[in-house]
Amino acid sequence: MAVPRKISVLVPDDEARRFEAFCSERGHKKSTLIVRLIKEHLDKEQYPFQGSLLTMASAKDKSSVNAKKSQ
């Protein structure tokens, strides 16, 4: 399972109050709804998950650094 990452977002005051009221009325936790909205947007845009490429690249970088250290 991936480790959650923190994302900070600045929202205009009127939109923040509107979002908080929506979450309160509908029983949503703000952070959970934001995560769901991001996922739905990325899915709608058909943006592919690229984690495996990033994971492979970082593992490759680490192994090359370790190889250089052992020489």
Secondary structure, DSSP 8 states (H G I E B T S, - for coil): ------------HHHHHHHHHHHHHHT--HHHHHHHHHHHHHHHTT----HHHHHHHHHHHHHHHHHHHH-
